[in-house]
Amino acid sequence: MRAFTLALGCVLTMGCLGEASATADELKRYEFIADVKVNPETPVAGRMVNLNVELVSHSSDLVTVDVVLRAIRTDGTQLHEQIWRDVTFHPEEVWNLTQGFISRNDEKGAFTVVVETRQAGTEKVLWFGGGPSLTFR
């Protein structure tokens, strides 16, 4: 299990997040925190891998976002993507989102699981965080 938070001091530059990213004040206001678990911890190519995301917004505002979960290589190539659209967060409400997928039988290498929240229906990134890695041997 690997919990992670994205402190404002560690936020990627706005250039990395894209031009449609939230302002520093918006990032602070929504303050998303995620905990991602991978099961099994040592995945096997060609078999089911489950990703469980617990996501909370510490905002006092109601916010509706699209939650994006990706497994990506360091070179940016993507193994898996799941998008949950129009997820409404009430203040301090925890969302538990689970996604399973089966990789190709010949999949090898390391991937990082990343989670981002975008303002619903837009590309405006309200939060971005990296989580555990998946390594197929």
C-alpha positions in Angstrom: 0.0 0.0 0.0 1.3 3.4 -0.9 -0.5 6.6 0.1 0.4 9.8 -1.5 -0.6 13.4 -1.3 0.4 16.3 -3.5 1.5 19.2 -1.4 1.3 22.6 -3.0 5.1 22.9 -2.7 5.5 19.8 -4.8 2.9 20.7 -7.4 4.2 20.2 -11.0 4.6 23.5 -12.9 1.6 24.7 -14.7 3.5 24.0 -18.0 3.6 20.3 -17.0 0.0 20.2 -16.1 -1.1 22.0 -19.3 -2.5 25.4 -20.1 -6.0 24.5 -18.9 -4.8 23.7 -15.3 -6.2 25.2 -12.2 -4.6 28.1 -10.5 -2.6 27.7 -7.3 -5.6 29.0 -5.3 -7.9 26.4 -6.9 -5.5 23.6 -6.2 -5.4 24.7 -2.6 -9.1 25.0 -2.3 -9.9 21.5 -3.6 -7.0 19.7 -1.9 -7.5 16.2 -3.3 -5.8 13.3 -1.6 -5.6 9.8 -3.0 -4.6 6.4 -1.8 -4.0 3.8 -4.5 -3.7 0.1 -3.9 -2.6 -2.5 -6.4 -3.7 -6.1 -6.2 -1.8 -8.3 -6.6 1.2 -6.2 -5.5 3.4 -8.1 -8.0 1.2 -8.3 -11.2 1.6 -11.1 -13.7 1.3 -10.3 -17.4 -1.9 -11.7 -18.9 -3.7 -11.8 -15.6 -6.1 -9.5 -13.8 -4.7 -6.5 -12.0 -7.0 -4.5 -9.8 -6.4 -0.8 -8.9 -8.4 0.6 -6.0 -8.4 4.4 -5.6 -9.7 6.1 -2.4 -10.1 9.8 -3.3 -11.2 12.7 -1.1 -11.5 16.4 -1.5 -10.9 18.5 1.6 -12.7 21.4 0.0 -15.6 23.0 1.7 -17.2 23.4 -1.8 -19.2 20.9 -3.7 -17.1 19.9 -6.8 -17.9 17.7 -9.8 -14.9 16.2 -11.6 -13.8 13.6 -14.1 -11.4 11.2 -12.3 -8.6 9.9 -14.6 -6.6 6.8 -13.6 -3.6 5.8 -15.8 -0.8 3.3 -15.7 2.1 4.8 -17.7 5.7 4.1 -18.5 8.4 6.7 -17.8 8.5 7.4 -21.6 4.8 8.4 -21.4 3.4 5.3 -23.2 0.2 4.1 -21.6 -0.8 0.6 -20.5 -4.2 1.4 -19.1 -6.6 4.3 -18.7 -9.9 4.6 -16.9 -12.1 7.7 -16.7 -15.0 8.1 -14.2 -17.1 11.1 -15.5 -19.1 13.5 -13.4 -18.0 12.3 -9.9 -19.5 14.7 -7.4 -17.5 15.3 -4.2 -19.2 16.6 -1.1 -16.9 18.2 1.5 -14.7 15.5 3.1 -16.6 12.7 1.2 -14.4 9.7 0.3 -14.9 8.0 -3.1 -13.7 4.4 -3.5 -13.2 3.7 -7.2 -12.0 0.2 -8.4 -10.8 -0.8 -11.9 -9.5 -4.1 -13.0 -7.8 -4.9 -16.3 -5.8 -7.6 -18.0 -2.5 -6.7 -19.6 -1.1 -8.3 -22.7 0.6 -11.7 -22.2 3.9 -10.3 -23.3 3.7 -7.1 -21.2 7.0 -6.3 -19.5 8.4 -3.3 -17.6 7.5 -0.8 -14.9 4.5 1.5 -14.9 3.5 4.2 -12.5 -0.2 4.6 -11.6 -1.2 8.3 -11.8 -4.5 9.9 -10.8 -5.8 13.3 -11.9 -9.0 15.1 -11.4 -10.4 17.5 -14.0 -13.2 19.9 -13.8 -16.1 17.9 -15.2 -16.5 18.2 -18.9 -13.3 20.2 -19.4 -9.6 19.6 -19.6 -8.9 21.8 -16.5 -6.7 19.8 -14.2 -7.6 20.4 -10.6 -5.2 17.8 -9.1 -2.5 15.4 -10.3 -0.6 12.8 -8.3 1.6 9.8 -8.9 1.2 6.6 -7.0 2.5 3.1 -6.8 4.3 1.3 -9.5 3.3 -1.8 -11.4 6.2 -4.0 -12.6 5.6 -6.8 -15.0 8.6 -9.2 -15.2 
